[in-house]
Amino acid sequence: MNTNRLALFLIALCLSLPALAERKQSYGDLDIHYIAFNSGFLQPEIAAAAGLVRSKTQGVVNISVLKAGTASSASVSGEVKDLVGRSHPLNFKQVTEGEAIYYLAQFPFSQREMLRFTINVTAADGVAHSFDFNQEFFPDE
């Protein structure tokens, strides 16, 4: 699979999920874009090219870091918690395609539930940022 197609798909996915709109955190000239979705939304070829597992009970978090509008390397980590406090670490892997850099992590969920994400980003200049967001997930039928 052409990696440019993978990058275009992930960018299109970020732009096309209307319920999620633009989701970003800004810190001066550093913008952190994020999206979380059910891995079942991915086409099999796209999931395989990105090293992701498609499943009705697996989600994906995609993080992009831009410094002054240009893709930037960073260290990304985090965790996801359900409403009863069960926690799962997010192990991000960096994907670089041309000038695009993004970070992907998968996480499990077992039922319709609201999940709380904590994302930690240390920019290339060593400055650390952390933010939280909530999102409801539904297993594919």
Rosetta silent file (secondary structure, phi, psi, omega in degrees, C-alpha in Angstrom):
SEQUENCE: MNTNRLALFLIALCLSLPALAERKQSYGDLDIHYIAFNSGFLQPEIAAAAGLVRSKTQGVVNISVLKAGTASSASVSGEVKDLVGRSHPLNFKQVTEGEAIYYLAQFPFSQREMLRFTINVTAADGVAHSFDFNQEFFPDE
SCORE:     score description
SCORE:     0.000 S_00000001
   1 L     0.000  136.435  179.089    0.000    0.000    0.000 S_00000001
   2 L   -67.460  125.472 -178.213    1.267    3.427   -0.896 S_00000001
   3 H   -66.842  -27.550  176.472    2.198    5.333    2.258 S_00000001
   4 H   -64.417  -36.391  177.384    1.046    8.604    0.703 S_00000001
   5 H   -65.376  -37.798  177.750   -2.431    7.122    0.438 S_00000001
   6 H   -62.826  -46.961 -179.956   -2.270    6.192    4.141 S_00000001
   7 H   -61.956  -44.367  179.407   -1.310    9.745    5.110 S_00000001
   8 H   -63.240  -38.845  179.035   -4.044   11.209    2.915 S_00000001
   9 H   -63.605  -46.843 -178.333   -6.582    8.814    4.396 S_00000001
  10 H   -64.709  -38.164  176.172   -5.688    9.699    7.978 S_00000001
  11 H   -65.303  -44.876  178.675   -5.790   13.415    7.183 S_00000001
  12 H   -61.928  -38.867  178.558   -9.137   12.982    5.436 S_00000001
  13 H   -61.961  -43.160  179.026  -10.429   11.000    8.404 S_00000001
  14 H   -60.753  -34.185 -176.437   -9.410   13.814   10.738 S_00000001
  15 H   -88.518  -17.000 -170.573  -11.299   16.290    8.566 S_00000001
  16 H  -103.948   -5.131  179.306  -14.356   14.193    7.814 S_00000001
  17 L   -89.929   93.241 -171.426  -15.661   13.079   11.187 S_00000001
  18 L   -60.985  -31.820 -179.121  -18.118   15.908   11.828 S_00000001
  19 L   -65.485  -22.638 -177.788  -18.928   14.917   15.410 S_00000001
  20 L   -97.132  -19.925 -179.566  -15.295   15.462   16.286 S_00000001
  21 L    43.528 -155.842  177.246  -14.765   18.672   14.274 S_00000001
  22 L   -83.295  123.366  178.582  -11.364   20.265   14.762 S_00000001
  23 L  -119.719  114.042  178.296   -9.856   19.077   17.991 S_00000001
  24 E  -153.471  157.515  172.089   -6.632   20.736   18.989 S_00000001
  25 E  -117.754  133.642  179.495   -4.728   22.223   21.866 S_00000001
  26 E  -116.319  137.586  177.463   -2.572   25.278   21.204 S_00000001
  27 E  -134.437   91.730 -175.207    0.434   26.403   23.206 S_00000001
  28 L    64.087 -125.509  179.798    1.887   29.508   21.544 S_00000001
  29 L   -90.418   10.926  177.749    3.012   28.456   18.053 S_00000001
  30 E  -101.804  121.698  176.541    2.644   24.749   18.929 S_00000001
  31 E  -114.424  130.218  176.676   -0.617   23.087   17.844 S_00000001
  32 E  -114.203  110.751  178.346   -1.466   19.541   18.915 S_00000001
  33 E   -94.226  141.651 -178.520   -4.250   18.014   16.804 S_00000001
  34 E  -144.726  151.540  176.861   -5.934   14.874   18.088 S_00000001
  35 E  -153.207  143.595  175.350   -8.625   12.437   17.096 S_00000001
  36 E  -130.647  138.394 -176.683   -9.856    9.137   18.547 S_00000001
  37 E  -155.356  164.684  178.031  -12.022    6.672   16.646 S_00000001
  38 E   -73.132  131.098 -177.639  -13.057    3.039   16.420 S_00000001
  39 H   -65.183  -16.712  176.105  -10.485    1.022   14.462 S_00000001
  40 H   -65.216  -16.791  177.362  -13.343   -0.669   12.608 S_00000001
  41 H   -71.696  -20.235 -177.849  -13.662    2.553   10.564 S_00000001
  42 L   -77.213  141.839  171.040  -10.326    1.796    8.891 S_00000001
  43 L   -69.817  147.840 -177.614  -10.179   -0.115    5.636 S_00000001
  44 H   -53.622  -40.587 -177.937   -8.223   -3.381    6.057 S_00000001
  45 H   -66.838  -38.653 -179.675   -5.384   -2.215    3.779 S_00000001
  46 H   -67.071  -45.872  179.100   -5.010    1.076    5.664 S_00000001
  47 H   -60.051  -45.241 -179.532   -4.976   -0.662    9.051 S_00000001
  48 H   -62.536  -43.108 -179.010   -2.377   -3.172    7.853 S_00000001
  49 H   -64.303  -31.808 -179.344   -0.138   -0.433    6.400 S_00000001
  50 H   -90.884   -3.594 -178.575   -0.259    1.463    9.718 S_00000001
  51 L    71.982   30.944 -178.801    0.261   -1.694   11.800 S_00000001
  52 L  -106.466  151.481  177.729   -3.157   -1.319   13.446 S_00000001
  53 L   -96.226  126.644  173.580   -5.646   -4.007   14.444 S_00000001
  54 L   -85.749  128.361 -179.760   -9.191   -3.612   13.158 S_00000001
  55 L  -161.368  150.731  178.154  -11.696   -4.681   15.782 S_00000001
  56 L   -71.122  -12.147 -179.632  -15.129   -3.707   17.028 S_00000001
  57 L  -124.426   30.010  175.232  -13.591   -3.205   20.482 S_00000001
  58 E  -126.720  132.237  176.060  -10.318   -1.435   19.601 S_00000001
  59 E  -108.800  168.679  178.932   -9.931    2.311   19.290 S_00000001
  60 E  -131.869  136.588  170.180   -7.186    4.448   17.772 S_00000001
  61 E  -111.836  131.162  178.433   -5.784    7.788   18.931 S_00000001
  62 E  -119.355  123.205 -179.876   -4.015    9.907   16.300 S_00000001
  63 E  -119.539  133.792  173.270   -1.877   12.868   17.453 S_00000001
  64 E  -124.373  137.442 -179.868   -0.191   15.426   15.171 S_00000001
  65 E  -117.470  123.962  179.270    2.201   18.092   16.440 S_00000001
  66 E  -121.370  129.618  175.493    2.729   21.267   14.427 S_00000001
  67 E  -110.761  115.499 -177.577    5.237   23.990   15.296 S_00000001
  68 L    53.723   38.343  176.557    4.443   27.228   13.444 S_00000001
  69 L    83.411    1.545 -179.236    2.352   25.190   10.986 S_00000001
  70 E  -114.793  137.799  178.705    5.073   22.623   10.207 S_00000001
  71 E   -54.265  137.455 -176.109    5.048   18.982   11.323 S_00000001
  72 L  -134.888  143.709  174.826    7.311   18.511   14.310 S_00000001
  73 L   -72.877  152.275  179.140    8.742   15.524   16.159 S_00000001
  74 E  -158.509  168.598  170.187    7.711   15.050   19.765 S_00000001
  75 E  -103.349  123.222 -175.205    7.563   12.480   22.519 S_00000001
  76 E  -123.052  132.284  175.889    3.935   11.415   23.002 S_00000001
  77 E  -144.745  176.051  177.450    2.482    9.268   25.783 S_00000001
  78 E   168.395 -172.602  176.507   -0.780    8.963   27.624 S_00000001
  79 E  -151.750  160.851  175.711   -3.483    6.817   29.080 S_00000001
  80 E  -126.492  137.914 -179.995   -7.179    6.168   28.673 S_00000001
  81 E  -126.521  145.695  172.417   -9.565    5.529   31.575 S_00000001
  82 L   -90.403 -179.592 -174.726  -13.133    4.307   31.717 S_00000001
  83 L   -67.623  -21.087  177.622  -15.741    5.718   34.105 S_00000001
  84 L   -93.692    4.864  173.775  -14.876    3.261   36.875 S_00000001
  85 L    93.308    2.119  175.626  -11.211    4.250   36.720 S_00000001
  86 L   -66.606  132.081 -173.904   -9.698    1.292   34.872 S_00000001
  87 E  -114.198  146.487  175.813   -6.661    2.623   33.083 S_00000001
  88 E  -135.113  124.610  179.004   -4.864    1.515   29.914 S_00000001
  89 E   -67.965  146.082  175.098   -1.534    3.066   28.843 S_00000001
  90 E  -100.848  115.822  179.531   -1.351    4.522   25.343 S_00000001
  91 L  -102.732   99.423 -175.308    1.822    3.377   23.599 S_00000001
  92 L   -82.403  142.453  171.314    2.286    5.708   20.659 S_00000001
  93 E  -118.466  140.145 -179.781    4.333    4.889   17.609 S_00000001
  94 E   -82.689  135.041  174.928    5.626    7.604   15.321 S_00000001
  95 E  -121.167  124.407  178.883    4.680    7.419   11.658 S_00000001
  96 E  -119.494  125.602  178.631    6.580    9.635    9.227 S_00000001
  97 E  -135.743  105.324 -175.530    5.464    9.950    5.624 S_00000001
  98 L    64.429 -124.662  179.409    7.192   12.643    3.619 S_00000001
  99 L   -92.023   -5.249 -179.168    6.816   15.814    5.652 S_00000001
 100 E   -84.767  136.760  175.250    3.904   14.457    7.713 S_00000001
 101 E  -131.629  128.748  174.581    4.551   13.153   11.238 S_00000001
 102 E  -145.898  165.316 -174.115    1.853   11.643   13.416 S_00000001
 103 E  -125.152  129.289 -176.637    1.594    9.366   16.421 S_00000001
 104 E  -120.609  139.689  173.290   -0.770    6.394   16.687 S_00000001
 105 E  -142.876  147.792  176.343   -1.844    4.292   19.677 S_00000001
 106 E  -110.483  156.557  179.942   -4.536    1.651   20.099 S_00000001
 107 E  -151.102  151.801  178.772   -6.658    0.939   23.140 S_00000001
 108 E   -91.037  153.850  166.668   -9.392   -1.550   24.076 S_00000001
 109 L  -149.367  150.371 -170.133  -12.982   -0.855   25.053 S_00000001
 110 L  -112.951  -15.433 -176.323  -15.664   -3.430   25.748 S_00000001
 111 L  -156.278  178.164  173.646  -19.010   -1.681   25.562 S_00000001
 112 L   -62.999  120.371 -177.293  -20.650    1.636   24.866 S_00000001
 113 E  -159.338  155.304  173.974  -18.764    3.891   27.248 S_00000001
 114 E   -89.208  127.810 -179.834  -17.341    7.336   27.860 S_00000001
 115 E  -115.136  144.906  177.852  -13.547    7.282   27.943 S_00000001
 116 E  -111.799  124.201 -178.295  -11.199    9.911   29.363 S_00000001
 117 E  -105.417  136.001  170.167   -7.894   10.423   27.590 S_00000001
 118 E  -117.865  122.138 -177.099   -4.825   12.066   29.090 S_00000001
 119 E  -116.715  132.531  177.862   -2.226   12.993   26.485 S_00000001
 120 E  -118.660  124.950 -179.342    1.336   14.091   27.292 S_00000001
 121 E  -126.607  124.835  171.913    3.429   15.743   24.594 S_00000001
 122 E  -108.903  113.610 -176.688    7.029   16.841   24.968 S_00000001
 123 E   -69.765  168.039 -178.617    7.917   19.033   22.013 S_00000001
 124 L   -58.798  -26.475  179.314   11.282   18.936   20.248 S_00000001
 125 L   -82.929    2.595  177.021   12.385   21.960   22.320 S_00000001
 126 L    89.143   -1.558  179.992   11.865   19.910   25.525 S_00000001
 127 L   -82.796  128.876 -177.132    8.762   21.771   26.708 S_00000001
 128 E   -98.474  143.222  177.324    6.087   19.382   28.036 S_00000001
 129 E  -135.514  148.517  178.630    2.332   19.831   27.660 S_00000001
 130 E  -139.795  142.309  176.796   -0.552   17.732   28.940 S_00000001
 131 E  -151.025  160.965  179.451   -4.283   17.805   28.204 S_00000001
 132 E  -121.578  152.620  168.696   -7.396   15.677   28.699 S_00000001
 133 E  -151.804  154.648  178.299  -10.427   14.983   26.577 S_00000001
 134 E  -112.030  147.950  175.228  -13.477   12.746   26.847 S_00000001
 135 E  -154.530  139.901  176.519  -15.103   10.759   24.084 S_00000001
 136 E   -88.493  138.650  178.821  -17.866    8.197   23.906 S_00000001
 137 E  -121.311  148.167  179.892  -17.166    4.944   22.089 S_00000001
 138 L  -130.314  127.016  174.394  -19.531    2.360   20.651 S_00000001
 139 L   -63.672  141.026  174.609  -18.517   -1.177   19.634 S_00000001
 140 L   -63.462  142.918  176.832  -19.270   -1.926   15.980 S_00000001
 141 L   -87.270    0.000    0.000  -22.224   -4.241   15.574 S_00000001
